[in-house]
Amino acid sequence: FDAIWACASLLHVPSAELPNVFSHLASQLKPQGLFYCSFKYGNDDVERGGRYFTNADEARLDSCIASSPLHVVDSWLTGDLRAGRESERWINVILSK
């Protein structure tokens, strides 16, 4: 693939599985392929309302992709736009193979 879009989806993968998931997805990319992903900002794993979330910050993402051929091209933080969640932050990352 030329690119992968994983907006607020990989955050449901258990943190221990993320390095393998990133490596597998990277193997699906063409050379210089791009990969967008976003996570709720933090460095912990939480359960809310019976749902599992892996939060990530810059260091945690670096650790998750360390064994893959991916590298960070850009990252930025955004606020949640949903009503009542304005205080939640998201990390957005563009990776390249």
N, CA, C and O atoms as a printed pandas DataFrame, in Angstrom:
     atom_number atom_name residue_name chain_id  residue_number  x_coord  y_coord  z_coord
0              1         N          PHE        A               1    0.831   -1.187    0.000
1              2        CA          PHE        A               1    0.000    0.000    0.000
2              3         C          PHE        A               1    0.875    1.251    0.000
3              4         O          PHE        A               1    2.002    1.234    0.495
4              5         N          ASP        A               2    0.348    2.322   -0.555
5              6        CA          ASP        A               2    1.048    3.604   -0.526
6              7         C          ASP        A               2    0.932    4.257    0.848
7              8         O          ASP        A               2    1.832    4.975    1.284
8              9         N          ALA        A               3   -0.194    3.997    1.527
9             10        CA          ALA        A               3   -0.428    4.637    2.824
10            11         C          ALA        A               3   -1.408    3.805    3.652
11            12         O          ALA        A               3   -2.195    3.020    3.122
12            13         N          ILE        A               4   -1.333    4.002    4.953
13            14        CA          ILE        A               4   -2.267    3.398    5.905
14            15         C          ILE        A               4   -2.818    4.521    6.763
15            16         O          ILE        A               4   -2.074    5.387    7.222
16            17         N          TRP        A               5   -4.132    4.502    6.977
17            18        CA          TRP        A               5   -4.822    5.500    7.812
18            19         C          TRP        A               5   -5.407    4.752    8.994
19            20         O          TRP        A               5   -6.310    3.933    8.821
20            21         N          ALA        A               6   -4.906    5.021   10.199
21            22        CA          ALA        A               6   -5.384    4.354   11.412
22            23         C          ALA        A               6   -5.765    5.421   12.438
23            24         O          ALA        A               6   -5.097    5.593   13.457
24            25         N          CYS        A               7   -6.845    6.125   12.146
25            26        CA          CYS        A               7   -7.301    7.218   13.001
26            27         C          CYS        A               7   -8.108    6.664   14.175
27            28         O          CYS        A               7   -9.199    6.123   13.989
28            29         N          ALA        A               8   -7.565    6.804   15.376
29            30        CA          ALA        A               8   -8.245    6.384   16.609
30            31         C          ALA        A               8   -8.678    4.927   16.559
31            32         O          ALA        A               8   -9.733    4.578   17.089
32            33         N          SER        A               9   -7.884    4.077   15.935
33            34        CA          SER        A               9   -8.228    2.660   15.879
34            35         C          SER        A               9   -7.206    1.786   16.600
35            36         O          SER        A               9   -7.591    0.848   17.299
36            37         N          LEU        A              10   -5.919    2.070   16.447
37            38        CA          LEU        A              10   -4.901    1.256   17.106
38            39         C          LEU        A              10   -4.903    1.439   18.615
39            40         O          LEU        A              10   -4.274    0.661   19.332
40            41         N          LEU        A              11   -5.595    2.450   19.104
41            42        CA          LEU        A              11   -5.635    2.671   20.553
42            43         C          LEU        A              11   -6.381    1.551   21.280
43            44         O          LEU        A              11   -6.334    1.481   22.508
44            45         N          HIS        A              12   -7.067    0.676   20.544
45            46        CA          HIS        A              12   -7.741   -0.466   21.161
46            47         C          HIS        A              12   -6.871   -1.726   21.153
47            48         O          HIS        A              12   -7.284   -2.763   21.673
48            49         N          VAL        A              13   -5.688   -1.645   20.575
49            50        CA          VAL        A              13   -4.742   -2.762   20.594
50            51         C          VAL        A              13   -3.992   -2.726   21.923
51            52         O          VAL        A              13   -3.472   -1.676   22.298
52            53         N          PRO        A              14   -3.922   -3.847   22.647
53            54        CA          PRO        A              14   -3.146   -3.862   23.895
54            55         C          PRO        A              14   -1.703   -3.395   23.648
55            56         O          PRO        A              14   -1.090   -3.747   22.641
56            57         N          SER        A              15   -1.185   -2.613   24.568
57            58        CA          SER        A              15    0.140   -2.019   24.379
58            59         C          SER        A              15    1.229   -3.058   24.125
59            60         O          SER        A              15    2.155   -2.795   23.359
60            61         N          ALA        A              16    1.137   -4.224   24.748
61            62        CA          ALA        A              16    2.159   -5.260   24.557
62            63         C          ALA        A              16    2.162   -5.792   23.120
63            64         O          ALA        A              16    3.169   -6.332   22.661
64            65         N          GLU        A              17    1.050   -5.644   22.418
65            66        CA          GLU        A              17    0.946   -6.141   21.042
66            67         C          GLU        A              17    1.293   -5.085   19.992
67            68         O          GLU        A              17    1.491   -5.421   18.825
68            69         N          LEU        A              18    1.367   -3.821   20.392
69            70        CA          LEU        A              18    1.578   -2.749   19.410
70            71         C          LEU        A              18    2.870   -2.874   18.602
71            72         O          LEU        A              18    2.835   -2.644   17.393
72            73         N          PRO        A              19    4.011   -3.228   19.208
73            74        CA          PRO        A              19    5.211   -3.348   18.367
74            75         C          PRO        A              19    5.035   -4.343   17.218
75            76         O          PRO        A              19    5.457   -4.070   16.094
76            77         N          ASN        A              20    4.416   -5.490   17.491
77            78        CA          ASN        A              20    4.179   -6.467   16.425
78            79         C          ASN        A              20    3.170   -5.957   15.408
79            80         O          ASN        A              20    3.322   -6.204   14.212
80            81         N          VAL        A              21    2.151   -5.254   15.862
81            82        CA          VAL        A              21    1.146   -4.701   14.958
82            83         C          VAL        A              21    1.784   -3.660   14.040
83            84         O          VAL        A              21    1.541   -3.668   12.833
84            85         N          PHE        A              22    2.596   -2.767   14.602
85            86        CA          PHE        A              22    3.275   -1.775   13.754
86            87         C          PHE        A              22    4.197   -2.461   12.736
87            88         O          PHE        A              22    4.237   -2.058   11.573
88            89         N          SER        A              23    4.928   -3.477   13.159
89            90        CA          SER        A              23    5.820   -4.188   12.227
90            91         C          SER        A              23    5.017   -4.859   11.119
91            92         O          SER        A              23    5.398   -4.799    9.950
92            93         N          HIS        A              24    3.901   -5.500   11.483
93            94        CA          HIS        A              24    3.070   -6.161   10.470
94            95         C          HIS        A              24    2.502   -5.137    9.482
95            96         O          HIS        A              24    2.565   -5.337    8.269
96            97         N          LEU        A              25    1.951   -4.045   10.006
97            98        CA          LEU        A              25    1.380   -3.038    9.111
98            99         C          LEU        A              25    2.462   -2.415    8.233
99           100         O          LEU        A              25    2.221   -2.143    7.057
100          101         N          ALA        A              26    3.643   -2.187    8.787
101          102        CA          ALA        A              26    4.748   -1.635    7.995
102          103         C          ALA        A              26    5.107   -2.570    6.844
103          104         O          ALA        A              26    5.482   -2.116    5.762
104          105         N          SER        A              27    4.992   -3.875    7.080
105          106        CA          SER        A              27    5.317   -4.833    6.014
106          107         C          SER        A              27    4.330   -4.744    4.852
107          108         O          SER        A              27    4.619   -5.227    3.757
108          109         N          GLN        A              28    3.178   -4.136    5.079
109          110        CA          GLN        A              28    2.169   -3.972    4.030
110          111         C          GLN        A              28    2.397   -2.701    3.202
111          112         O          GLN        A              28    1.763   -2.511    2.165
112          113         N          LEU        A              29    3.303   -1.837    3.665
113          114        CA          LEU        A              29    3.584   -0.578    2.973
114          115         C          LEU        A              29    4.670   -0.741    1.915
115          116         O          LEU        A              29    5.613   -1.514    2.084
116          117         N          LYS        A              30    4.519   -0.004    0.832
117          118        CA          LYS        A              30    5.578    0.105   -0.161
118          119         C          LYS        A              30    6.739    0.892    0.456
119          120         O          LYS        A              30    6.542    1.569    1.466
120          121         N          PRO        A              31    7.946    0.822   -0.125
121          122        CA          PRO        A              31    9.032    1.681    0.351
122          123         C          PRO        A              31    8.596    3.153    0.297
123          124         O          PRO        A              31    7.952    3.582   -0.660
124          125         N          GLN        A              32    8.941    3.889    1.296
125          126        CA          GLN        A              32    8.553    5.290    1.491
126          127         C          GLN        A              32    7.046    5.473    1.709
127          128         O          GLN        A              32    6.534    6.589    1.625
128          129         N          GLY        A              33    6.343    4.372    1.989
129          130        CA          GLY        A              33    4.915    4.463    2.266
130          131         C          GLY        A              33    4.660    5.251    3.538
131          132         O          GLY        A              33    5.497    5.276    4.440
132          133         N          LEU        A              34    3.508    5.890    3.609
133          134        CA          LEU        A              34    3.149    6.720    4.768
134          135         C          LEU        A              34    2.116    6.019    5.633
135          136         O          LEU        A              34    1.336    5.194    5.158
136          137         N          PHE        A              35    2.129    6.366    6.911
137          138        CA          PHE        A              35    1.267    5.722    7.899
138          139         C          PHE        A              35    0.821    6.804    8.878
139          140         O          PHE        A              35    1.644    7.391    9.581
140          141         N          TYR        A              36   -0.484    7.065    8.921
141          142        CA          TYR        A              36   -1.031    8.011    9.903
142          143         C          TYR        A              36   -1.686    7.204   11.018
143          144         O          TYR        A              36   -2.388    6.226   10.761
144          145         N          CYS        A              37   -1.447    7.628   12.267
145          146        CA          CYS        A              37   -2.147    7.030   13.403
146          147         C          CYS        A              37   -2.360    8.102   14.472
147          148         O          CYS        A              37   -1.650    9.106   14.533
148          149         N          SER        A              38   -3.369    7.845   15.315
149          150        CA          SER        A              38   -3.635    8.763   16.421
150          151         C          SER        A              38   -4.033    7.974   17.652
151          152         O          SER        A              38   -4.667    6.922   17.567
152          153         N          PHE        A              39   -3.643    8.513   18.802
153          154        CA          PHE        A              39   -3.919    7.905   20.101
154          155         C          PHE        A              39   -4.321    8.998   21.071
155          156         O          PHE        A              39   -3.922   10.152   20.919
156          157         N          LYS        A              40   -5.108    8.635   22.065
157          158        CA          LYS        A              40   -5.327    9.562   23.167
158          159         C          LYS        A              40   -3.968    9.763   23.823
159          160         O          LYS        A              40   -3.187    8.821   23.962
160          161         N          TYR        A              41   -3.697   10.988   24.219
161          162        CA          TYR        A              41   -2.359   11.335   24.702
162          163         C          TYR        A              41   -2.153   10.859   26.135
163          164         O          TYR        A              41   -2.963   11.143   27.018
164          165         N          GLY        A              42   -1.077   10.141   26.351
165          166        CA          GLY        A              42   -0.710    9.640   27.679
166          167         C          GLY        A              42    0.289    8.510   27.531
167          168         O          GLY        A              42    0.765    8.233   26.429
168          169         N          ASN        A              43    0.604    7.864   28.627
169          170        CA          ASN        A              43    1.547    6.742   28.562
170          171         C          ASN        A              43    1.066    5.574   29.417
171          172         O          ASN        A              43    1.857    4.906   30.083
172          173         N          ASP        A              44   -0.245    5.342   29.385
173          174        CA          ASP        A              44   -0.803    4.282   30.199
174          175         C          ASP        A              44   -1.873    3.517   29.421
175          176         O          ASP        A              44   -2.252    3.889   28.311
176          177         N          ASP        A              45   -2.342    2.445   30.040
177          178        CA          ASP        A              45   -3.431    1.651   29.497
178          179         C          ASP        A              45   -4.606    1.824   30.442
179          180         O          ASP        A              45   -4.441    1.746   31.659
180          181         N          VAL        A              46   -5.788    2.058   29.894
181          182        CA          VAL        A              46   -6.960    2.291   30.735
182          183         C          VAL        A              46   -8.162    1.527   30.187
183          184         O          VAL        A              46   -8.211    1.153   29.015
184          185         N          GLU        A              47   -9.122    1.310   31.074
185          186        CA          GLU        A              47  -10.399    0.736   30.675
186          187         C          GLU        A              47  -11.489    1.701   31.101
187          188         O          GLU        A              47  -11.558    2.115   32.258
188          189         N          ARG        A              48  -12.329    2.047   30.156
189          190        CA          ARG        A              48  -13.453    2.952   30.438
190          191         C          ARG        A              48  -14.707    2.373   29.806
191          192         O          ARG        A              48  -14.738    2.074   28.612
192          193         N          GLY        A              49  -15.733    2.221   30.619
193          194        CA          GLY        A              49  -16.994    1.721   30.091
194          195         C          GLY        A              49  -16.878    0.351   29.452
195          196         O          GLY        A              49  -17.584    0.053   28.488
196          197         N          GLY        A              50  -15.995   -0.484   29.979
197          198        CA          GLY        A              50  -15.805   -1.816   29.421
198          199         C          GLY        A              50  -14.972   -1.864   28.157
199          200         O          GLY        A              50  -14.868   -2.914   27.522
200          201         N          ARG        A              51  -14.373   -0.734   27.782
201          202        CA          ARG        A              51  -13.536   -0.664   26.580
202          203         C          ARG        A              51  -12.090   -0.419   26.976
203          204         O          ARG        A              51  -11.812    0.347   27.899
204          205         N          TYR        A              52  -11.168   -1.072   26.273
205          206        CA          TYR        A              52   -9.740   -0.969   26.533
206          207         C          TYR        A              52   -9.133    0.114   25.655
207          208         O          TYR        A              52   -9.466    0.232   24.475
208          209         N          PHE        A              53   -8.232    0.908   26.245
209          210        CA          PHE        A              53   -7.534    1.959   25.504
210          211         C          PHE        A              53   -6.045    1.923   25.835
211          212         O          PHE        A              53   -5.659    1.846   27.001
212          213         N          THR        A              54   -5.220    1.979   24.802
213          214        CA          THR        A              54   -3.791    2.210   24.958
214          215         C          THR        A              54   -3.557    3.679   24.637
215          216         O          THR        A              54   -3.779    4.115   23.507
216          217         N          ASN        A              55   -3.115    4.432   25.616
217          218        CA          ASN        A              55   -2.758    5.832   25.387
218          219         C          ASN        A              55   -1.292    5.882   24.975
219          220         O          ASN        A              55   -0.520    4.979   25.298
220          221         N          ALA        A              56   -0.915    6.928   24.269
221          222        CA          ALA        A              56    0.476    7.022   23.815
222          223         C          ALA        A              56    0.941    8.466   23.811
223          224         O          ALA        A              56    0.180    9.394   23.537
224          225         N          ASP        A              57    2.213    8.618   24.122
225          226        CA          ASP        A              57    2.889    9.898   23.960
226          227         C          ASP        A              57    4.063    9.651   23.014
227          228         O          ASP        A              57    4.213    8.548   22.489
228          229         N          GLU        A              58    4.880   10.654   22.796
229          230        CA          GLU        A              58    5.983   10.540   21.841
230          231         C          GLU        A              58    6.930    9.390   22.198
231          232         O          GLU        A              58    7.320    8.610   21.330
232          233         N          ALA        A              59    7.295    9.290   23.473
233          234        CA          ALA        A              59    8.241    8.252   23.890
234          235         C          ALA        A              59    7.652    6.854   23.735
235          236         O          ALA        A              59    8.341    5.927   23.311
236          237         N          ARG        A              60    6.386    6.710   24.079
237          238        CA          ARG        A              60    5.757    5.394   23.969
238          239         C          ARG        A              60    5.643    4.980   22.504
239          240         O          ARG        A              60    5.878    3.818   22.171
240          241         N          LEU        A              61    5.287    5.909   21.637
241          242        CA          LEU        A              61    5.225    5.586   20.210
242          243         C          LEU        A              61    6.601    5.216   19.659
243          244         O          LEU        A              61    6.732    4.270   18.882
244          245         N          ASP        A              62    7.626    5.969   20.065
245          246        CA          ASP        A              62    8.987    5.639   19.627
246          247         C          ASP        A              62    9.339    4.214   20.023
247          248         O          ASP        A              62    9.937    3.476   19.240
248          249         N          SER        A              63    8.967    3.827   21.242
249          250        CA          SER        A              63    9.230    2.472   21.725
250          251         C          SER        A              63    8.465    1.435   20.905
251          252         O          SER        A              63    8.995    0.364   20.610
252          253         N          CYS        A              64    7.226    1.747   20.538
253          254        CA          CYS        A              64    6.388    0.803   19.776
254          255         C          CYS        A              64    6.891    0.575   18.359
255          256         O          CYS        A              64    6.703   -0.507   17.804
256          257         N          ILE        A              65    7.520    1.571   17.772
257          258        CA          ILE        A              65    7.981    1.418   16.379
258          259         C          ILE        A              65    9.470    1.085   16.290
259          260         O          ILE        A              65    9.994    0.915   15.189
260          261         N          ALA        A              66   10.157    0.990   17.425
261          262        CA          ALA        A              66   11.612    0.799   17.427
262          263         C          ALA        A              66   12.052   -0.444   16.655
263          264         O          ALA        A              66   13.107   -0.429   16.020
264          265         N          SER        A              67   11.269   -1.512   16.698
265          266        CA          SER        A              67   11.664   -2.750   16.022
266          267         C          SER        A              67   11.092   -2.849   14.610
267          268         O          SER        A              67   11.219   -3.884   13.958
268          269         N          SER        A              68   10.471   -1.789   14.147
269          270        CA          SER        A              68    9.880   -1.779   12.802
270          271         C          SER        A              68   10.719   -0.886   11.887
271          272         O          SER        A              68   11.607   -0.177   12.361
272          273         N          PRO        A              69   10.446   -0.915   10.592
273          274        CA          PRO        A              69   11.164   -0.027    9.668
274          275         C          PRO        A              69   10.550    1.379    9.595
275          276         O          PRO        A              69   10.891    2.157    8.704
276          277         N          LEU        A              70    9.662    1.699   10.512
277          278        CA          LEU        A              70    8.985    2.991   10.491
278          279         C          LEU        A              70    9.781    4.047   11.248
279          280         O          LEU        A              70   10.501    3.741   12.199
280          281         N          HIS        A              71    9.638    5.292   10.811
281          282        CA          HIS        A              71   10.203    6.416   11.555
282          283         C          HIS        A              71    9.200    7.573   11.519
283          284         O          HIS        A              71    8.386    7.685   10.602
284          285         N          VAL        A              72    9.282    8.416   12.527
285          286        CA          VAL        A              72    8.362    9.545   12.652
286          287         C          VAL        A              72    8.765   10.642   11.675
287          288         O          VAL        A              72    9.921   11.064   11.634
288          289         N          VAL        A              73    7.798   11.090   10.895
289          290        CA          VAL        A              73    7.985   12.215    9.989
290          291         C          VAL        A              73    7.490   13.492   10.655
291          292         O          VAL        A              73    8.123   14.543   10.556
292          293         N          ASP        A              74    6.340   13.388   11.339
293          294        CA          ASP        A              74    5.742   14.553   12.000
294          295         C          ASP        A              74    4.797   14.064   13.077
295          296         O          ASP        A              74    4.228   12.977   12.974
296          297         N          SER        A              75    4.632   14.873   14.109
297          298        CA          SER        A              75    3.638   14.589   15.140
298          299         C          SER        A              75    3.130   15.911   15.700
299          300         O          SER        A              75    3.849   16.909   15.727
300          301         N          TRP        A              76    1.882   15.897   16.145
301          302        CA          TRP        A              76    1.276   17.095   16.717
302          303         C          TRP        A              76    0.141   16.684   17.645
303          304         O          TRP        A              76   -0.418   15.594   17.524
304          305         N          LEU        A              77   -0.185   17.577   18.571
305          306        CA          LEU        A              77   -1.268   17.338   19.520
306          307         C          LEU        A              77   -2.498   18.138   19.112
307          308         O          LEU        A              77   -2.394   19.265   18.627
308          309         N          THR        A              78   -3.657   17.538   19.317
309          310        CA          THR        A              78   -4.917   18.221   19.068
310          311         C          THR        A              78   -5.844   17.966   20.250
311          312         O          THR        A              78   -5.670   17.008   21.003
312          313         N          GLY        A              79   -6.825   18.839   20.394
313          314        CA          GLY        A              79   -7.845   18.642   21.409
314          315         C          GLY        A              79   -8.998   17.848   20.829
315          316         O          GLY        A              79   -9.211   17.825   19.617
316          317         N          ASP        A              80   -9.738   17.200   21.713
317          318        CA          ASP        A              80  -10.926   16.457   21.286
318          319         C          ASP        A              80  -12.038   17.461   20.988
319          320         O          ASP        A              80  -12.269   18.378   21.777
320          321         N          LEU        A              81  -12.715   17.301   19.879
321          322        CA          LEU        A              81  -13.751   18.249   19.469
322          323         C          LEU        A              81  -15.145   17.858   19.950
323          324         O          LEU        A              81  -16.099   18.614   19.764
324          325         N          ARG        A              82  -15.269   16.686   20.565
325          326        CA          ARG        A              82  -16.587   16.242   21.020
326          327         C          ARG        A              82  -16.992   16.970   22.292
327          328         O          ARG        A              82  -16.169   17.224   23.170
328          329         N          ALA        A              83  -18.262   17.296   22.373
329          330        CA          ALA        A              83  -18.788   18.003   23.548
330          331         C          ALA        A              83  -18.529   17.195   24.816
331          332         O          ALA        A              83  -18.757   15.987   24.864
332          333         N          GLY        A              84  -18.046   17.898   25.839
333          334        CA          GLY        A              84  -17.755   17.268   27.111
334          335         C          GLY        A              84  -16.391   16.614   27.191
335          336         O          GLY        A              84  -16.009   16.117   28.251
336          337         N          ARG        A              85  -15.658   16.604   26.107
337          338        CA          ARG        A              85  -14.331   15.975   26.096
338          339         C          ARG        A              85  -13.238   16.960   25.691
339          340         O          ARG        A              85  -12.157   16.558   25.260
340          341         N          GLU        A              86  -13.522   18.226   25.830
341          342        CA          GLU        A              86  -12.594   19.261   25.374
342          343         C          GLU        A              86  -11.231   19.178   26.053
343          344         O          GLU        A              86  -10.241   19.645   25.491
344          345         N          SER        A              87  -11.158   18.595   27.249
345          346        CA          SER        A              87   -9.886   18.516   27.971
346          347         C          SER        A              87   -9.029   17.332   27.518
347          348         O          SER        A              87   -7.856   17.248   27.885
348          349         N          GLU        A              88   -9.595   16.417   26.729
349          350        CA          GLU        A              88   -8.818   15.278   26.242
350          351         C          GLU        A              88   -7.942   15.704   25.075
351          352         O          GLU        A              88   -8.370   16.452   24.196
352          353         N          ARG        A              89   -6.700   15.211   25.083
353          354        CA          ARG        A              89   -5.771   15.524   24.001
354          355         C          ARG        A              89   -5.463   14.265   23.208
355          356         O          ARG        A              89   -5.544   13.151   23.726
356          357         N          TRP        A              90   -5.111   14.458   21.949
357          358        CA          TRP        A              90   -4.753   13.374   21.045
358          359         C          TRP        A              90   -3.381   13.648   20.458
359          360         O          TRP        A              90   -3.027   14.795   20.184
360          361         N          ILE        A              91   -2.612   12.585   20.270
361          362        CA          ILE        A              91   -1.365   12.694   19.512
362          363         C          ILE        A              91   -1.648   12.131   18.116
363          364         O          ILE        A              91   -2.224   11.055   17.958
364          365         N          ASN        A              92   -1.230   12.885   17.132
365          366        CA          ASN        A              92   -1.368   12.519   15.730
366          367         C          ASN        A              92    0.046   12.336   15.179
367          368         O          ASN        A              92    0.922   13.165   15.424
368          369         N          VAL        A              93    0.263   11.263   14.445
369          370        CA          VAL        A              93    1.620   10.961   13.984
370          371         C          VAL        A              93    1.592   10.525   12.524
371          372         O          VAL        A              93    0.733    9.746   12.108
372          373         N          ILE        A              94    2.535   11.036   11.765
373          374        CA          ILE        A              94    2.774   10.546   10.415
374          375         C          ILE        A              94    4.112    9.807   10.446
375          376         O          ILE        A              94    5.143   10.362   10.825
376          377         N          LEU        A              95    4.062    8.557   10.039
377          378        CA          LEU        A              95    5.237    7.710    9.985
378          379         C          LEU        A              95    5.562    7.415    8.532
379          380         O          LEU        A              95    4.700    7.530    7.661
380          381         N          SER        A              96    6.793    7.040    8.271
381          382        CA          SER        A              96    7.198    6.629    6.933
382          383         C          SER        A              96    8.042    5.377    7.039
383          384         O          SER        A              96    8.748    5.156    8.023
384          385         N          LYS        A              97    7.949    4.562    5.995
385          386        CA          LYS        A              97    8.741    3.331    5.945
386          387         C          LYS        A              97   10.079    3.624    5.302
387          388         O          LYS        A              97   10.906    2.723    5.159
